[in-house]
């Protein structure tokens, strides 16, 4: 017999919800900076450039065999990353997929600690055991990058439930790629979040390629924000190459969730400048697609718009770029100088609390 999903503790949040969705890609119109502080805009430009330079150094470190495993970069998505993170308070919680280096930096984690994690060093965010796909920092509110596609969505929904149960004022942001919207956990999580009016904003980073498959070929409804309507939650699509448009849309939905308005779905449409991962040559992309991505470069365009608007001059822009490069280089130096984990610590973080008779047998050790 079918029953309605219920909880033992009723929500203390308002059940009022906004039901709005739009097919238009919202943007700031290519340089409409009215009311924006020049210092703040330059800060955005610096952070976007830092993430770009960091990811370039990460790609270099991978080719030098200093980084192992999988490595997915935010190249081309910097405006989306910075815009989303500027919509959150420090106390708000973020769950991401495996393409999370830029999010870790923009959430307030020192670039050196992020690079040290990529290098597998003890000074990294997960003490070197997580690597590229598993950044984690409770103090910064980054509760994990997740290697399993969609693995973060039920966890983020559970975190929102915990916040609601405790009558907290935090909001959970759950980031994912476009391909993730086709798995069952996406629909299950959005459904229960809407039923229980949870304070969570789901963000789809639509770079238009799920690995090598276009969204049009993998999704019957390629305008992914429209999926929110199935769960009676707000759904919006925004230009992911416009840092201010992303910030404003995310801020509105985050504050709505914080004030009892329930969950929302935000789709950020951006371009991926490189392959799915560092080792992907992206030969499935046409020359036209690659050129389109280059023309949409959010950093180059933002730089030009700021200069044209008189909010940035060439010398200042060059100095900001120099500073970002120096910070990325310093992150590499910090990672290089950090120690590797001692093999004796291999099992130290298998369990959160001690477990009797847990095995600490290394490969080739005798069973008895």
N, C-alpha and C positions, 0 to 999 in steps of 0.2 A: 504493500500500500504506500503510495507516494505521500510524503509529508513535507511541510515547509521547513527549510533550514532555520534553526533557532539557536540562540546561545543562552546559557544560564544567567548571564548578566546583561540586561538591556543596555543599549548604547546611551551614553550621556550626551551625545552630540545631537545637534539639530538634524532633522530628516529632510529639511528643505534642500532641493537640488536644482541646479541650472540644467536645462536641456537645450544646449546650443551646439550646432556644428555648422561648418562652412566649407565649401569646396575650394574657395580661393586660398592661394598660398599667400599668407600675410607677410609683408615686408615693410621696411622703412623707406622704400622708394629710392634706394641708391644714394643715401647721403642726407636724409632729413634728420638733422641733429638738434632740432629746436628743443630747448630746455635741458640739454645734456651738458654736464660739466666737461670742459676740455681735458681736465686732469683725469677724470674717470674714463673718458674715451681713450686717452693715451694709455691708461692702465690696462684697458681691454686689449689694445693693440700689443702691448708688451706681453701680456699673458698668452695671447694667441701665438705670438712669435716664439715665446719660450717653449710652448708645447711643440711647435713645428721643429725647432732646433733640437729639442730633446729627442723627438722621435727619429730625426735624421741620425743623431748619434747612436740611438738604440739600433737602428738598421745597420750602422757601421759596426757596432759591437757584435751583432749577430754574425756578420760575415767574417769577423775576426775570431769566431768561436768563443767569445767571452760570454755570450748568452746562448743558452741551450733550450731545447723544447720548442714549443710554438711561440710565435711572437706576432701580434696583430697591432697595427699602428693607427693612430688617429689622423694621419696625414689627409688634409682636405676637410676635416670635420671640426677644426679648431673653433670656429664661430659658434657652432652648436654646443660644444663642450663648455666654453666659457659662459655663454648665455644661460645655459641650464644651471650651472653651478652658482651663478650670481643671483639666481632666483631663490636659493636656499639659505636658511640660517645655519650657523655653525652646528646647532643642536639637531638639525634635520638629518635624516638618515638616507644614505644612498646605497642601492644595490646595482651592480652593473654586470654586463657580460664580460667576455675575455678581452675586449678592445678598450682597456680602461686606464692606460698610463696617464693620458691627459686629464681624465676625471680625477685621478688621485692628486695630481699637482694642483688643479683648480679647486679641489676641496680643501686644500691647505697643507698637504703633506710635502715635506721638503723634497725637492727633485733628487737630491743625493740619495735619500732613503728609497725612492722609487727605482732609481737606477741600480742601487745596491741589491734590491730584490731581483731585478732582471739578471744581475750577475750572480745571483745565488749566494750572497754574502750575509753575514750575521747582522749587519746594520740595516738590512732591508725591512720593509713593512711587515713581512711574515718571517723574519729571521733567516731569509734565504731559502726557505722550504717551499714557498708558493710559486715563485717565478712570475713570468709575465702575466699569466691568466688568473692569478690568485692574490691580488693585492688585498690587504685587510688592515684597517686601523680604526679601532673603536673610538679613540679620542677624536679623530677627525670626522667620525660618522660614516666612514666607508666600511660597510659590512660585507665586503667581498666582491671580487670579480669571480665569475663562475665559468668554467670551461664547458660544462654541459649546456647545450643550447636550451634556453628557457629555464634552466635550473634555478635561476634567481627569482623567478616570478612568484611561485608559491611562498618562498621564504620572505620576500618583500611584503606580500599580502599578510603573512603571519605577523611580521613586525608591526604592520599598521594595526592589526587586531590587538596586539599587546599594548600599543600606545593608546588606542581607544579604550581598552579595558581599564587602563590606569588613569584615564581622563587626562592624558598628557596633551600638550599643544604642539608636539612635533608632527612633521609630515614625512612620509616615505616617498622617495623618488625611485622608480624602478626603470632602468635603461635597458634597452634591448635592440637587436637588429631587425630588419624588415622580415627576414625569413622566420623569425621566432613567432610571428603572429599566426603561423599555420600549425602550431603544435597544440595539443589538447590542454596543456597546463595554462596557456595564455587565456583560453576561453573559460576554463574552470575558475581561474583566479579572478578575472574581471567580473564574472558572474557573482561570486561570493562577496567580492569587495562592494559591489553595488547593492546586494541584498542587505549587507551589514553596514552600509554607509561608512566605509573605512577611509581614513585620511591618507590616500596613496595616489600619486600621479604616475601613470605608466607612460613612458616615453619611447616611441619607436624611432630609431635613427634609420631613416630610409635613404641609404646610399644607392638604391635602385638595383643592387646586386646581392642576392643571397649566395655567397661564395661566387659562383660563376653564372648563376641563373638569374635572369631579370625578373623583377617583380611581376611584370605583365604575364610572364609565362608560368609563374608559380602561384599567383593569387587570383582567384576569380574576380575579386574586387580589389584592384590595385591601389585605390585610394584608401589607404589602410585606416585612417582616422574614422572612416564611416563605420568601422566595426563597433565603435562605442555605442552606436544607436541600438544594437541588439541587447545592450545591458542598461539602457536608459541613463547613460552618463554622458557628460559633455565630451565631444570629440573635436579637435581642431588640427588643422594642417598649417605649418609655418615654413617659411624659407629658412632652411638650416644654414645658409651662407650669410645670413644677416644676424649678427650677434645681438642687436637691439630688439629685433623682432622675436628672436628666441627668448631672450630675457623677459620681455614684456608678456608674452603668451604664457611662459612657464610661471612667472610671478603671479599672474592672475589666477591660474589654476591651483597653484600651491596654496595661496592665501584662501582661496575658496574652500579647499580641502581642510585647511587649518581651522576655518570658522564653521565647520559642520556641513559644508556643501557636498561632501562625499568624494568619490574617486573621479578621475578624468583620464582621458587618453589624448596625448599630444604626439603628432607625427611631425618630425623635422626632416625635410627633404634636403639632402646634401649630395655632394659628389665625393667619391673615393679616388684619391690621386694615384694610389698604388694598388697592388693585388690584395686579395683577401688576407694573406699573411706575407711575411717577409720573403718566403720562398716561392710565392706565387707570381709568375711572370705576367699574368693577366693577358695571355694571348687570345682569350675569348672576346676581348674588347676590340671594337672597331676603331680605326683611326679617328673617326668623327667623334666617338664617345670619349676618347682620351683627350682630344682637343677641347671638347665641351667642358670637361672637368678642369682643364688648365685655365680656361677662360673664366670659370666660376670661382677660381681660387679666392677664398674669403679673406685671406690676409693681404694679398696684393691689392684687392679691390677696396678693402677697408682703408688701407694706407692711402690710396689715391683719393678716396672720398674725403678723408680727413684733411689732406693737403689742399684739395680743391675748395673745401669749406673754410679754409683758413684756421683750422683747429690744430694743425700740425705742420711744421716746416721740414724741409729735407734734412737739415742738420740734426734736428731732434729725432726724426725717424731713424736716421742712420745710427744715432747714439743708442736709441732703444734697441735696435737690432744687434748692435755690438754687445750691449749688456745681456741680452737674451742668449747670445752665443756663448758669452763668458760663463753664464750660469749653467748652461748645458754642459760645457767643457768641465766646469767644476764638479758637476754631478758625476761625470765619468771618472774624474780623478778621485773623488770620494769612494766610488765603488771599487776602483782599482786598488785603493789602499786599504780597503776593508777586509777583514779575515774571512776565510771560508769556515763553514760550520765544521766542528770536530765530528768525525764519524761516530764517536761514542754517544752523541746526542741524537742519533737517528730516530729513536723511538720516543723522545722526550715529549712530543706533542701529539702522540697518537690518541690519547684520551685527555679530556679536560680535567679529570680527577683520577687518582690512582686506582688501578684495577688489579685485583689479586691474580697472580699467575699469568700476567700478560707476557707474551713471547717477545724476547729481545734477541732472537737468533738471527745472526747475519748470514748472508749467502755463503755456502760452503761450510758453515758451522755444523757439527754433528747434531742430529736430532735428539740423541740421548747422551 
